[in-house]
């Protein structure tokens, strides 16, 4: 099955990563159980073609789980996946996953490059010139210095993002069409304090939160990477109507 082959690819690729480079990139691959949980969250249309963006895609685990769900649950729905990855050592595995899922109802596109540099500024270059129905992401984690290219570019666009994951989210929901969906697994640090205040204001101005899912243990999600991080999965609708937010929790290994 697609998700099993993708998970095997993730495990094998993880073994070959340079730890210093991984730390520099803020890179943490999504294990299958978490990817399946994330893929289970967005509502799916019954038919048509859904444009999906997976920035910082790694080996394509999030895309694979989503596509597996679409193929099982929505016989009238087609998907076009745009997967963006900058680590040259990971791209062969990502291309293998994209080729694995391609078929009559699934088309794929791999963008080799820095997502924030590719998609910021005047959003005119393909494949970012057409808005997306869904953005799924496990963005990189890492502080952004006040004078960094990313942070200055985003400030020019009206939002201050002090961390890479916040920058990915801000660009991600800007690339959504109206009523498009964002699903992201991120640290929960954005929810508190003055440090992320500007980002929170921008997030809530652009996105109506639908669901927040938390994990009972810091070691639950990325156990095989040795990462201790308090994560949440956030889902939201671009320009959606604001209502009550669904709260959920995993106490052990996340499962759909």
C-alpha positions as CSV (number, residue, x, y, z in Angstrom):
1,X,0.0,0.0,0.0
2,X,1.0,3.6,-0.7
3,X,1.2,4.7,3.0
4,X,3.3,1.6,4.0
5,X,5.8,2.2,1.2
6,X,6.0,5.9,2.0
7,X,6.7,5.1,5.7
8,X,9.4,2.7,4.7
9,X,10.9,5.4,2.6
10,X,10.7,7.9,5.5
11,X,12.5,5.5,7.9
12,X,15.2,4.7,5.4
13,X,15.7,8.4,4.4
14,X,15.9,9.4,8.1
15,X,18.8,7.0,8.6
16,X,20.9,8.9,6.1
17,X,20.2,12.4,7.2
18,X,23.1,14.5,8.5
19,X,22.0,15.5,12.0
20,X,23.7,18.9,11.9
21,X,22.0,19.7,8.6
22,X,18.7,18.4,9.9
23,X,19.0,20.7,12.9
24,X,19.9,23.7,10.7
25,X,16.8,23.1,8.5
26,X,14.5,22.4,11.5
27,X,13.6,19.2,9.7
28,X,11.4,16.6,11.4
29,X,9.7,14.0,9.1
30,X,6.1,13.0,9.9
31,X,5.6,9.4,11.0
32,X,2.8,7.4,9.4
33,X,0.4,7.4,12.4
34,X,0.6,11.2,12.7
35,X,0.4,11.6,8.9
36,X,-2.8,9.5,8.8
37,X,-4.3,11.5,11.6
38,X,-3.6,14.8,9.8
39,X,-4.9,13.4,6.5
40,X,-8.1,12.4,8.2
41,X,-9.0,15.9,9.3
42,X,-9.8,18.1,6.3
43,X,-13.3,17.8,4.7
44,X,-13.2,16.4,1.2
45,X,-15.4,17.5,-1.7
46,X,-17.4,14.7,-3.4
47,X,-16.1,15.4,-6.9
48,X,-14.0,17.7,-9.0
49,X,-10.3,18.3,-8.7
50,X,-8.7,19.4,-5.5
51,X,-5.4,21.4,-5.6
52,X,-3.2,20.4,-2.6
53,X,0.0,22.1,-1.4
54,X,2.5,20.2,0.7
55,X,5.3,22.7,1.6
56,X,8.4,21.2,3.2
57,X,7.1,17.9,2.1
58,X,10.0,15.6,3.2
59,X,9.4,12.2,1.6
60,X,5.7,13.1,1.0
61,X,4.1,11.4,4.0
62,X,1.3,13.9,4.4
63,X,0.4,13.8,0.7
64,X,0.5,10.0,0.7
65,X,-2.0,9.7,3.6
66,X,-4.3,12.3,2.1
67,X,-4.2,10.6,-1.3
68,X,-4.9,7.2,0.2
69,X,-7.9,8.6,1.9
70,X,-9.2,10.3,-1.3
71,X,-8.8,7.1,-3.3
72,X,-10.8,5.1,-0.7
73,X,-13.5,7.6,0.3
74,X,-14.1,9.8,-2.8
75,X,-14.4,7.9,-6.1
76,X,-15.5,11.1,-7.9
77,X,-12.6,13.3,-6.7
78,X,-9.3,13.9,-8.3
79,X,-6.2,15.4,-6.7
80,X,-3.3,17.5,-7.9
81,X,-0.4,17.6,-5.4
82,X,2.2,20.3,-5.4
83,X,5.1,19.1,-3.1
84,X,7.9,21.6,-2.2
85,X,11.2,20.5,-0.7
86,X,14.6,22.1,-0.5
87,X,16.8,19.3,0.8
88,X,18.6,17.7,-2.1
89,X,19.2,14.6,-0.2
90,X,15.5,14.0,0.4
91,X,14.1,14.9,-3.0
92,X,14.8,11.5,-4.6
93,X,12.6,9.8,-1.9
94,X,9.9,12.5,-2.4
95,X,9.9,12.0,-6.2
96,X,9.6,8.2,-5.6
97,X,6.5,8.9,-3.4
98,X,4.9,11.2,-5.9
99,X,5.5,8.6,-8.7
100,X,4.0,5.9,-6.4
101,X,0.8,7.8,-6.0
102,X,0.4,9.2,-9.5
103,X,-2.5,7.7,-11.5
104,X,-5.7,8.4,-13.4
105,X,-7.1,10.5,-10.4
106,X,-3.8,11.8,-9.0
107,X,-1.3,14.2,-10.6
108,X,1.8,15.4,-8.9
109,X,4.3,18.2,-9.2
110,X,7.6,18.5,-7.2
111,X,9.1,21.9,-6.7
112,X,12.8,21.8,-5.7
113,X,13.6,24.9,-3.7
114,X,13.0,27.0,-0.7
115,X,9.2,27.3,-0.2
116,X,9.4,30.7,1.5
117,X,11.5,32.2,-1.2
118,X,9.5,30.5,-4.0
119,X,6.1,31.6,-2.8
120,X,6.6,35.0,-1.2
121,X,6.6,38.4,-3.0
122,X,4.4,38.7,-6.1
123,X,2.8,35.3,-6.3
124,X,2.9,35.0,-10.0
125,X,5.2,32.1,-10.8
126,X,3.7,28.6,-11.4
127,X,2.7,26.6,-9.5
128,X,1.8,29.4,-7.0
129,X,-0.2,31.5,-9.4
130,X,-3.4,29.5,-8.8
131,X,-4.8,29.2,-5.2
132,X,-5.1,25.9,-3.5
133,X,-8.0,24.1,-2.0
134,X,-6.0,22.6,0.8
135,X,-2.6,23.1,2.4
136,X,-1.2,20.3,4.6
137,X,2.1,20.9,6.4
138,X,4.6,19.8,8.9
139,X,6.7,22.9,8.6
140,X,10.3,23.3,9.8
141,X,11.0,24.7,13.3
142,X,13.6,27.4,13.9
143,X,13.8,31.0,15.1
144,X,14.0,33.8,12.5
145,X,16.3,36.7,13.3
146,X,14.8,40.1,13.0
147,X,16.9,40.9,10.0
148,X,16.5,37.6,8.1
149,X,15.3,37.6,4.5
150,X,12.3,35.6,5.4
151,X,11.2,37.8,8.3
152,X,11.8,41.0,6.4
153,X,9.8,39.7,3.4
154,X,6.9,38.7,5.5
155,X,6.9,42.0,7.4
156,X,6.6,43.7,4.1
157,X,3.5,41.6,3.5
158,X,2.0,42.7,6.8
159,X,2.9,39.9,9.3
160,X,5.8,39.3,11.7
161,X,6.8,35.7,12.0
162,X,9.5,35.0,14.6
163,X,9.8,31.3,13.7
164,X,10.0,29.3,10.5
165,X,6.8,27.3,11.3
166,X,4.8,30.5,11.7
167,X,6.2,31.8,8.4
168,X,5.2,28.6,6.6
169,X,1.7,28.9,8.0
170,X,1.4,32.6,7.1
171,X,2.5,31.9,3.5
172,X,0.4,28.8,3.4
173,X,-2.9,30.4,4.2
174,X,-2.2,33.3,1.8
175,X,-2.0,30.7,-1.0
176,X,-5.5,29.3,-0.2
177,X,-8.6,30.1,-2.2
178,X,-11.6,31.5,-0.2
179,X,-13.0,28.6,1.9
180,X,-9.8,26.7,1.4
181,X,-8.4,24.6,4.3
182,X,-5.2,24.6,6.2
183,X,-4.1,21.6,8.2
184,X,-0.8,22.0,10.1
185,X,1.1,20.1,12.8
186,X,3.1,22.7,14.7
187,X,4.5,23.6,18.2
188,X,1.9,25.1,20.4
189,X,4.2,28.0,21.3
190,X,2.4,30.4,18.9
191,X,-0.7,30.4,21.2
192,X,0.9,32.3,24.0
193,X,2.9,35.5,24.8
194,X,3.9,38.7,23.0
195,X,6.6,36.9,20.9
196,X,3.9,35.5,18.5
197,X,1.3,38.3,19.0
198,X,1.7,39.7,15.5
199,X,1.4,36.3,13.9
200,X,-1.7,35.4,16.0
201,X,-3.4,38.6,14.9
202,X,-2.7,37.8,11.2
203,X,-3.7,34.1,11.6
204,X,-7.1,35.0,13.1
205,X,-7.6,37.7,10.5
206,X,-7.2,35.2,7.7
207,X,-8.3,31.9,9.1
208,X,-11.3,30.7,11.1
209,X,-10.1,27.9,13.4
210,X,-12.1,24.7,13.1
211,X,-10.2,22.2,15.3
212,X,-7.2,22.0,17.6
213,X,-5.8,18.6,18.4
214,X,-3.2,18.2,21.1
215,X,-0.9,15.3,22.1
216,X,-0.7,14.1,25.7
217,X,3.1,13.5,25.6
218,X,5.9,15.6,24.2
219,X,7.5,12.5,22.8
220,X,4.4,11.1,21.1
221,X,4.6,12.4,17.6
222,X,8.3,12.3,16.6
223,X,9.5,9.5,18.8
224,X,11.9,8.0,16.3
225,X,13.7,11.3,15.9
226,X,14.3,11.9,19.6
227,X,12.4,15.2,19.5
228,X,10.6,16.4,22.6
229,X,8.1,19.0,21.4
230,X,4.6,20.0,22.5
231,X,2.7,19.8,19.3
232,X,-0.8,20.6,18.1
233,X,-2.7,19.9,14.9
234,X,-4.5,23.0,13.7
235,X,-7.2,23.1,11.1
236,X,-8.8,26.3,9.7
237,X,-10.8,27.7,6.9
238,X,-9.7,30.8,4.9
239,X,-12.2,33.6,5.3
240,X,-14.6,31.2,7.0
241,X,-17.3,31.9,9.5
242,X,-16.1,31.8,13.1
243,X,-17.8,29.4,15.4
244,X,-16.9,27.0,18.2
245,X,-13.5,25.2,17.8
246,X,-13.4,21.4,18.2
247,X,-10.9,20.3,20.7
248,X,-9.4,16.8,20.7
249,X,-6.5,14.9,22.2
250,X,-4.3,11.9,21.7
251,X,-2.9,10.3,24.9
252,X,-0.7,7.8,23.1
253,X,0.5,7.1,19.6
254,X,-1.8,9.2,17.3
255,X,-4.2,7.3,15.3
256,X,-6.9,8.5,12.9
